[in-house]
Amino acid sequence: MNLTVSPEARRWLQDRGGSMTLRRSLRHGCCGGGAGVPVAEPGVPSDPSRYRRQTLAGLDVYLAPDLDAEADLRVRLEGFLGWRRLFVDGADLAPRKE
């Protein structure tokens, strides 16, 4: 996996402990169905043993096993003032498993 983190996101994460979790989060559609949307969150996952850990530019990154190992992902910071969040570009959506 080729992972890049924008400088602004890196600074924001460093201010929050220097670790990040990348995983899929299930989102439901309005008429049924759903998709696994890639999300990035500051911090260590509740069960780090289930994640691949790597260090990237001083950050500890925990990667969920269901993320595509061939993907080129970019994590950036969105928002303004105190309302900020991480956003992941480059990962395909995964259909919900029945």
C-alpha positions as CSV (number, residue, x, y, z in Angstrom):
1,M,0.0,0.0,0.0
2,N,1.3,3.4,-0.9
3,L,0.1,5.7,1.8
4,T,0.7,9.5,2.0
5,V,-0.5,11.9,4.7
6,S,-0.7,15.6,4.0
7,P,1.6,17.8,6.1
8,E,-1.5,19.5,7.7
9,A,-3.0,16.1,8.6
10,R,0.4,14.9,10.0
11,R,0.7,17.9,12.3
12,W,-2.9,17.5,13.5
13,L,-2.3,13.8,14.2
14,Q,1.0,14.6,16.0
15,D,-1.0,17.0,18.3
16,R,-3.3,14.1,19.1
17,G,-0.8,11.5,20.1
18,G,0.9,10.6,16.8
19,S,-1.1,7.5,15.8
20,M,-3.9,6.9,13.2
21,T,-6.2,4.0,12.4
22,L,-7.3,3.3,8.8
23,R,-10.3,1.0,8.5
24,R,-13.6,0.5,6.6
25,S,-16.8,1.8,8.1
26,L,-20.2,0.5,6.9
27,R,-22.5,3.2,5.5
28,H,-26.1,2.4,4.6
29,G,-27.9,3.6,1.5
30,C,-31.4,5.2,1.7
31,C,-33.0,2.3,-0.2
32,G,-31.1,-0.6,1.3
33,G,-27.6,-1.8,0.6
34,G,-24.5,-0.4,2.0
35,A,-20.8,0.1,1.3
36,G,-17.6,0.0,3.4
37,V,-16.2,3.5,3.2
38,P,-12.5,4.0,4.1
39,V,-12.1,6.2,7.2
40,A,-9.1,7.5,9.1
41,E,-9.3,8.2,12.8
42,P,-6.7,9.6,15.2
43,G,-5.6,7.1,17.8
44,V,-4.9,3.4,18.3
45,P,-7.6,0.8,17.5
46,S,-9.3,-0.9,20.4
47,D,-7.7,-4.2,19.4
48,P,-4.4,-3.4,17.7
49,S,-3.5,-7.1,17.3
50,R,-6.0,-7.3,14.4
51,Y,-4.2,-4.5,12.5
52,R,-1.0,-4.1,10.5
53,R,1.2,-1.5,12.1
54,Q,3.6,0.7,10.2
55,T,5.5,3.9,10.9
56,L,5.1,6.7,8.4
57,A,6.9,10.0,8.8
58,G,6.8,9.8,12.6
59,L,3.2,8.5,12.8
60,D,2.1,5.0,14.0
61,V,-0.4,3.9,11.4
62,Y,-2.7,0.9,12.1
63,L,-4.1,-0.6,8.9
64,A,-7.2,-2.8,8.9
65,P,-6.8,-6.1,7.1
66,D,-9.8,-5.4,4.8
67,L,-8.1,-2.5,3.1
68,D,-6.7,-3.1,-0.4
69,A,-3.0,-3.6,-0.1
70,E,-2.5,-2.4,-3.7
71,A,-4.3,0.9,-3.2
72,D,-2.7,4.4,-3.3
73,L,-4.2,6.2,-0.3
74,R,-3.9,9.8,0.7
75,V,-5.1,11.1,4.1
76,R,-5.8,14.8,4.3
77,L,-7.4,17.1,6.8
78,E,-10.8,18.9,6.1
79,G,-12.7,21.5,7.9
80,F,-12.2,24.9,9.5
81,L,-11.6,26.4,12.9
82,G,-12.1,23.7,15.5
83,W,-14.2,21.5,13.3
84,R,-11.6,19.2,11.6
85,R,-11.6,15.6,10.4
86,L,-9.5,13.2,8.4
87,F,-10.5,12.3,4.9
88,V,-9.2,9.3,2.8
89,D,-8.8,9.6,-0.9
90,G,-8.0,6.7,-3.3
91,A,-9.6,3.7,-1.8
92,D,-12.5,1.9,-3.5
93,L,-15.8,1.3,-1.8
94,A,-16.4,-2.2,-0.7
95,P,-19.9,-3.7,-1.1
96,R,-21.5,-4.8,2.1
97,K,-21.0,-8.5,2.7
98,E,-24.3,-10.4,3.3
